[in-house]
């Protein structure tokens, strides 16, 4: 079996990507990423993303579905799938009539999936779990004095997710799945505080927190044929117990005079406040109609409110999608997939007592490569997050993601070398 060169190539790609994703994150420029552990990254990529991020009830022999490990059993026993992607995002931040624009982009994920036996399929890879990236200023009046104090807030980093998933086929209709993931990464923050009357004198605060932890998921999928005309229904679900992140925090405070003289004031390394990752569960249903159309819907509940900090709240996500499936035709665009979707996310934290929700519309296409089962999946997202009330910021964004789903037969014995 011709495995060695391809296996080594993918191994080096993943090893190279680890430091890139860990150190060169540029996935967000949102001031809301100052809350909690940052902006939670999307789990759904490739095909899923174009259908509103749905995936609990999606199965395909040609795509890796990262939302439900039980879907791995849909992969053909001779097939190996490799998927990665990139994105670019333009965000407009609006506050009381003024607009500021930000551009972000990065690798989305790297993952590989293949069979172990006729019943066991596996997948592993790396992707972001949360992203931090903000730079803004707050202004406050000093009580009892006629002066203002400016504080510049700068943050970066985020958590990465290194995962391994396994799917097990019970029978032709029912499959189970599970995955385990290691979360790690830095959460960095800088604060520079200056008085309006003495702008060259400042108090500087630096914080570096490195969290780590392990998460687990269990999943299932059930699929039933409804007649012989390519009509079927699939039901899927995922459950994750409550888990926690622990780590160490390094804090430094310096006093700067005249912009050149720096006096250390405080330096300490200590145990970081633990973060409780929520008990979460989700379920979805999909309907394939006569092999031509696919309708799907998901619901997810994450109980972030279990954290002791008041800013955390329970989160609900609703997702809906539709796909016009590719046709067996000589016309290239007839063999393409066409997708659309919608997602509403209630948010998992409060800012000034308000939940920062997010809603987005998606459009996507799957472009098949000639003489191959590989596909290039392009998705456009347009959405809005937050509000202008109480001095908060409303974010409007447009995002384009290109995911490459490569298919190959790795387990075919060649007659000739």
C-alpha positions as CSV (number, residue, x, y, z in Angstrom):
1,X,0.0,0.0,0.0
2,X,1.4,3.4,-1.0
3,X,1.0,5.1,2.4
4,X,4.4,6.3,3.4
5,X,5.0,9.5,1.4
6,X,1.5,10.8,1.9
7,X,1.5,10.0,5.6
8,X,4.8,11.7,6.1
9,X,3.7,14.7,4.1
10,X,0.6,15.2,6.2
11,X,2.5,14.7,9.4
12,X,4.9,17.5,8.5
13,X,2.0,19.8,7.5
14,X,0.3,19.3,10.8
15,X,3.6,19.7,12.8
16,X,4.3,22.9,10.9
17,X,0.8,24.2,11.5
18,X,1.0,23.8,15.3
19,X,3.3,26.8,16.0
20,X,1.7,28.8,13.2
21,X,-1.8,28.5,14.7
22,X,-0.5,28.9,18.3
23,X,1.7,32.0,17.7
24,X,0.3,33.8,14.7
25,X,-3.4,34.0,15.4
26,X,-5.1,36.9,13.7
27,X,-8.7,35.7,13.8
28,X,-10.5,38.6,15.4
29,X,-10.4,42.3,16.0
30,X,-13.5,42.4,18.3
31,X,-13.6,44.4,21.5
32,X,-16.0,41.8,22.8
33,X,-13.1,39.2,22.8
34,X,-12.0,40.9,26.1
35,X,-14.8,38.9,27.8
36,X,-14.5,35.3,29.0
37,X,-11.9,33.3,27.0
38,X,-12.5,35.3,23.8
39,X,-14.6,34.8,20.7
40,X,-15.6,31.1,20.4
41,X,-14.5,29.7,17.1
42,X,-16.8,28.0,14.6
43,X,-16.6,24.2,14.7
44,X,-18.3,23.8,11.3
45,X,-16.2,24.3,8.2
46,X,-16.3,23.2,4.6
47,X,-19.7,22.0,3.6
48,X,-21.3,22.7,7.0
49,X,-20.4,26.4,7.0
50,X,-22.5,27.1,3.9
51,X,-25.6,25.7,5.6
52,X,-25.5,28.0,8.6
53,X,-23.0,25.9,10.5
54,X,-25.3,22.9,10.8
55,X,-23.8,19.4,11.2
56,X,-25.3,17.2,13.9
57,X,-27.3,15.3,11.4
58,X,-25.1,15.6,8.3
59,X,-23.3,12.6,6.7
60,X,-21.2,12.3,3.6
61,X,-18.6,10.0,2.2
62,X,-16.7,13.0,0.7
63,X,-16.6,15.5,3.6
64,X,-15.3,15.6,7.2
65,X,-18.1,16.7,9.6
66,X,-16.3,18.1,12.7
67,X,-19.6,18.7,14.5
68,X,-20.5,15.0,15.0
69,X,-17.8,12.3,15.2
70,X,-20.5,9.6,14.6
71,X,-20.7,10.9,11.0
72,X,-17.2,9.5,10.3
73,X,-18.8,6.1,9.6
74,X,-20.2,7.6,6.3
75,X,-16.7,7.7,4.9
76,X,-16.0,4.9,2.4
77,X,-13.7,2.1,3.8
78,X,-11.1,2.7,1.1
79,X,-11.1,6.5,1.3
80,X,-8.9,9.0,3.1
81,X,-10.0,12.6,3.5
82,X,-7.8,15.6,4.2
83,X,-9.3,19.1,4.8
84,X,-8.0,22.5,5.5
85,X,-9.1,26.1,4.8
86,X,-8.4,29.8,5.0
87,X,-10.6,32.8,5.7
88,X,-10.7,36.6,5.3
89,X,-13.1,38.8,7.3
90,X,-14.0,42.5,7.1
91,X,-15.6,44.0,10.2
92,X,-17.2,47.4,10.7
93,X,-17.4,48.5,14.3
94,X,-19.9,51.2,14.9
95,X,-20.3,53.3,18.1
96,X,-22.5,56.5,18.2
97,X,-22.1,57.1,14.5
98,X,-18.4,56.5,14.0
99,X,-17.2,53.5,11.9
100,X,-13.9,51.7,12.2
101,X,-12.9,48.9,9.8
102,X,-10.8,45.8,10.6
103,X,-9.4,43.0,8.4
104,X,-8.6,39.6,9.8
105,X,-7.5,36.3,8.2
106,X,-5.9,33.0,9.0
107,X,-5.9,29.2,8.6
108,X,-9.2,27.7,9.7
109,X,-8.4,24.1,10.5
110,X,-6.3,21.1,9.4
111,X,-7.8,17.6,9.7
112,X,-7.4,14.1,8.4
113,X,-9.9,11.2,8.4
114,X,-9.7,7.6,7.4
115,X,-10.8,4.1,8.3
116,X,-9.2,1.6,10.8
117,X,-11.6,-1.3,10.2
118,X,-14.8,-1.8,8.4
119,X,-16.6,-0.4,11.4
120,X,-14.1,2.0,12.9
121,X,-13.3,5.4,11.4
122,X,-10.9,8.0,12.9
123,X,-10.2,11.7,12.5
124,X,-7.6,14.0,14.0
125,X,-6.4,17.6,13.5
126,X,-6.0,21.1,14.9
127,X,-8.2,24.2,14.9
128,X,-8.8,27.3,17.0
129,X,-11.1,27.0,20.0
130,X,-11.3,30.7,21.0
131,X,-9.7,33.9,19.6
132,X,-8.7,37.1,21.3
133,X,-7.8,40.3,19.5
134,X,-8.8,43.8,20.7
135,X,-7.4,47.3,20.9
136,X,-9.6,50.1,22.3
137,X,-9.5,53.0,24.8
138,X,-11.8,53.9,27.7
139,X,-12.0,57.3,29.3
140,X,-13.1,57.9,32.9
141,X,-13.4,61.0,35.2
142,X,-11.5,60.9,38.5
143,X,-13.9,61.4,41.3
144,X,-13.3,64.8,43.1
145,X,-10.9,66.0,40.5
146,X,-11.3,67.9,37.2
147,X,-9.3,65.5,35.1
148,X,-9.8,62.5,32.9
149,X,-7.9,59.1,32.9
150,X,-7.4,57.2,29.6
151,X,-6.8,53.4,29.6
152,X,-5.6,51.7,26.4
153,X,-6.6,48.0,26.3
154,X,-4.7,45.6,24.0
155,X,-5.3,41.8,24.0
156,X,-4.3,38.8,21.9
157,X,-3.9,35.1,21.7
158,X,-6.5,32.4,22.3
159,X,-6.9,28.7,22.8
160,X,-6.1,26.0,20.2
161,X,-7.8,22.6,20.0
162,X,-5.8,19.5,19.2
163,X,-8.4,16.7,18.8
164,X,-8.9,13.0,18.0
165,X,-12.3,11.6,17.0
166,X,-13.6,8.1,16.5
167,X,-16.8,6.8,14.8
168,X,-18.2,3.3,15.3
169,X,-20.8,1.8,13.0
170,X,-23.3,-0.3,14.9
171,X,-25.3,-1.2,11.8
172,X,-26.2,0.4,8.5
173,X,-28.6,2.8,10.2
174,X,-27.0,3.6,13.6
175,X,-23.5,4.9,14.5
176,X,-21.8,6.2,17.7
177,X,-18.9,8.6,18.0
178,X,-16.6,10.2,20.5
179,X,-13.8,12.7,20.5
180,X,-11.2,13.9,23.0
181,X,-9.4,17.3,22.6
182,X,-6.5,19.0,24.3
183,X,-7.0,22.8,24.7
184,X,-4.0,25.0,25.2
185,X,-2.8,28.6,24.5
186,X,-2.1,32.0,25.9
187,X,-4.5,34.8,26.8
188,X,-2.5,38.1,26.8
189,X,-3.6,41.5,28.0
190,X,-1.9,44.9,28.2
191,X,-3.4,48.0,29.9
192,X,-1.8,51.5,29.8
193,X,-3.4,54.1,32.0
194,X,-2.5,57.8,31.7
195,X,-3.9,61.0,33.2
196,X,-5.1,63.6,30.7
197,X,-3.0,66.3,32.3
198,X,0.2,64.1,32.3
199,X,0.1,62.0,29.1
200,X,3.8,61.1,29.4
201,X,3.4,59.4,32.7
202,X,1.6,56.0,32.7
203,X,0.9,52.9,34.6
204,X,1.4,49.8,32.6
205,X,-0.1,46.4,33.4
206,X,0.9,43.2,31.6
207,X,-0.8,39.8,32.0
208,X,0.0,36.4,30.3
209,X,-2.3,33.5,31.2
210,X,-1.6,30.0,29.7
211,X,-4.6,27.7,30.1
212,X,-4.8,24.0,29.3
213,X,-7.4,21.3,29.7
214,X,-9.0,18.2,28.2
215,X,-12.5,18.0,26.8
216,X,-14.7,15.0,25.8
217,X,-17.7,14.6,23.5
218,X,-20.1,11.6,22.9
219,X,-22.3,11.5,19.8
220,X,-24.8,9.4,17.8
221,X,-26.4,9.4,14.4
222,X,-29.4,7.5,13.1
223,X,-30.4,7.4,9.4
224,X,-33.4,5.8,7.8
225,X,-34.4,5.5,4.2
226,X,-37.9,6.8,3.3
227,X,-38.7,4.8,0.2
228,X,-36.5,4.0,-2.8
229,X,-36.3,7.4,-4.4
230,X,-33.2,8.8,-2.5
231,X,-35.3,10.2,0.3
232,X,-34.0,9.7,3.9
233,X,-34.0,11.3,7.3
234,X,-31.1,11.6,9.7
235,X,-31.1,12.4,13.4
236,X,-28.0,13.2,15.4
237,X,-26.8,14.5,18.7
238,X,-23.7,15.4,20.7
239,X,-23.2,15.6,24.5
240,X,-20.2,17.1,26.4
241,X,-19.9,17.0,30.2
242,X,-18.8,20.0,32.3
243,X,-15.0,20.3,32.3
244,X,-12.4,22.9,33.4
245,X,-9.3,24.8,32.3
246,X,-6.4,25.5,34.6
247,X,-3.2,27.4,34.1
248,X,-0.7,29.9,35.4
249,X,-0.8,33.7,35.2
250,X,2.2,36.1,35.1
251,X,1.4,39.7,36.0
252,X,3.7,42.7,35.8
253,X,3.0,46.4,36.7
254,X,5.4,49.2,35.7
255,X,5.3,52.9,36.3
256,X,6.6,55.0,33.4
257,X,7.8,58.6,33.8
258,X,8.3,60.9,30.9
259,X,8.0,58.0,28.5
260,X,11.6,56.9,29.2
261,X,12.1,56.1,32.9
262,X,10.4,52.7,33.8
263,X,10.1,51.7,37.4
264,X,9.0,48.1,38.2
265,X,6.2,48.1,40.8
266,X,4.9,44.5,40.9
267,X,5.7,41.2,39.4
268,X,4.1,37.8,40.3
269,X,3.4,34.4,38.8
270,X,0.4,32.7,40.3
271,X,-2.3,30.1,39.7
272,X,-4.8,31.3,37.2
273,X,-8.5,31.5,38.0
274,X,-10.0,28.3,36.6
275,X,-12.5,28.5,33.7
276,X,-15.4,26.0,33.7
277,X,-16.2,24.8,30.3
278,X,-20.0,24.2,30.1
279,X,-22.0,21.1,30.0
280,X,-23.4,21.3,26.5
281,X,-25.6,19.3,24.3
282,X,-27.0,19.6,20.8
283,X,-29.3,17.8,18.4
284,X,-30.1,18.1,14.7
285,X,-32.3,16.6,12.0
286,X,-31.8,16.5,8.2
287,X,-34.0,15.4,5.4
288,X,-32.7,14.4,2.0
289,X,-35.4,14.7,-0.7
290,X,-35.2,12.4,-3.7
291,X,-31.4,12.7,-3.8
292,X,-31.8,16.3,-5.0
293,X,-32.2,18.6,-1.9
294,X,-31.1,18.5,1.7
295,X,-32.8,20.4,4.6
296,X,-31.2,20.5,8.0
297,X,-31.6,22.2,11.4
298,X,-29.6,22.2,14.7
299,X,-30.0,23.3,18.2
300,X,-27.2,23.7,20.8
301,X,-27.3,24.5,24.5
302,X,-24.2,25.4,26.5
303,X,-24.4,26.1,30.2
304,X,-21.7,28.8,30.6
305,X,-23.6,30.2,33.6
306,X,-22.0,27.6,35.8
307,X,-19.0,29.9,36.0
308,X,-18.9,31.9,39.2
309,X,-18.2,35.2,37.3
310,X,-21.5,37.1,36.7
311,X,-20.5,38.0,33.1
312,X,-21.1,34.4,31.9
313,X,-24.6,33.3,30.8
314,X,-26.1,30.2,29.2
315,X,-25.8,30.0,25.4
316,X,-28.2,28.8,22.8
317,X,-27.4,28.4,19.1
318,X,-30.0,27.8,16.4
319,X,-28.9,26.8,12.9
320,X,-30.7,26.1,9.6
321,X,-29.5,25.1,6.2
322,X,-30.4,23.9,2.7
323,X,-28.3,22.4,-0.1
324,X,-29.0,21.6,-3.7
325,X,-27.1,18.4,-4.0
326,X,-24.8,17.8,-7.0
327,X,-26.3,16.1,-10.1
328,X,-24.9,13.3,-12.1
329,X,-24.4,15.3,-15.3
330,X,-21.7,16.3,-17.8
331,X,-22.5,20.0,-17.1
332,X,-19.9,21.3,-14.6
333,X,-22.2,23.7,-12.7
334,X,-24.8,20.9,-12.5
335,X,-22.2,18.9,-10.6
336,X,-21.7,21.8,-8.1
337,X,-23.4,22.0,-4.7
338,X,-25.4,25.1,-3.8
339,X,-26.0,26.0,-0.1
340,X,-27.6,28.6,2.0
341,X,-28.2,29.0,5.8
342,X,-28.9,31.0,8.8
343,X,-27.6,31.0,12.4
344,X,-28.5,32.8,15.6
345,X,-26.2,32.7,18.6
346,X,-27.4,34.2,21.9
347,X,-23.9,34.7,23.2
348,X,-22.2,33.4,26.4
349,X,-21.4,36.6,28.3
350,X,-22.9,40.0,29.3
351,X,-21.5,43.4,28.5
352,X,-22.9,46.2,30.6
353,X,-25.7,43.8,31.6
354,X,-26.6,43.0,27.9
355,X,-26.2,39.7,26.1
356,X,-24.1,40.1,23.0
357,X,-25.9,38.0,20.4
358,X,-24.9,37.3,16.9
359,X,-26.9,36.4,13.7
360,X,-25.6,35.6,10.3
361,X,-26.7,34.5,6.8
362,X,-24.5,32.2,4.7
363,X,-24.2,31.3,1.0
364,X,-21.9,28.6,-0.2
365,X,-20.9,26.5,-3.2
366,X,-19.0,23.3,-3.6
367,X,-16.8,23.1,-6.7
368,X,-15.8,19.6,-7.7
369,X,-12.3,19.0,-9.0
370,X,-12.1,17.2,-12.4
371,X,-11.7,13.4,-12.3
372,X,-11.8,13.5,-8.5
373,X,-14.1,13.4,-5.5
374,X,-12.2,16.3,-4.1
375,X,-14.0,19.7,-3.6
376,X,-13.3,23.3,-3.1
377,X,-15.9,24.8,-0.8
378,X,-16.5,28.6,-0.8
379,X,-18.7,30.2,1.8
380,X,-19.8,33.9,2.2
381,X,-21.1,35.0,5.6
382,X,-22.8,38.3,6.5
383,X,-23.9,39.1,10.0
384,X,-24.3,41.5,12.9
385,X,-23.3,41.3,16.5
386,X,-23.8,43.5,19.5
387,X,-25.7,46.7,19.9
388,X,-25.2,50.5,20.0
389,X,-27.2,51.0,23.2
390,X,-25.4,51.9,26.5
391,X,-22.3,52.9,24.7
392,X,-21.6,49.4,23.3
393,X,-20.4,48.5,19.8
394,X,-22.3,47.1,17.0
395,X,-20.3,44.9,14.7
396,X,-21.3,44.2,11.1
397,X,-19.1,41.7,9.2
398,X,-18.6,40.0,5.9
399,X,-16.5,36.8,5.9
400,X,-15.2,34.6,3.1
401,X,-14.0,31.1,3.8
402,X,-12.3,28.7,1.3
403,X,-12.0,25.1,2.4
404,X,-10.2,22.4,0.5
405,X,-11.7,18.9,0.9
406,X,-9.2,16.4,-0.7
407,X,-10.2,12.8,-1.3
408,X,-7.9,9.9,-2.1
409,X,-7.8,6.1,-2.0
410,X,-5.0,5.1,0.3
411,X,-6.0,1.5,1.0
412,X,-6.1,0.1,-2.5
413,X,-3.4,-2.5,-3.3
414,X,-1.7,-1.7,-6.5
415,X,-1.1,-4.4,-9.1
416,X,2.0,-2.7,-10.4
417,X,4.6,-0.4,-8.6
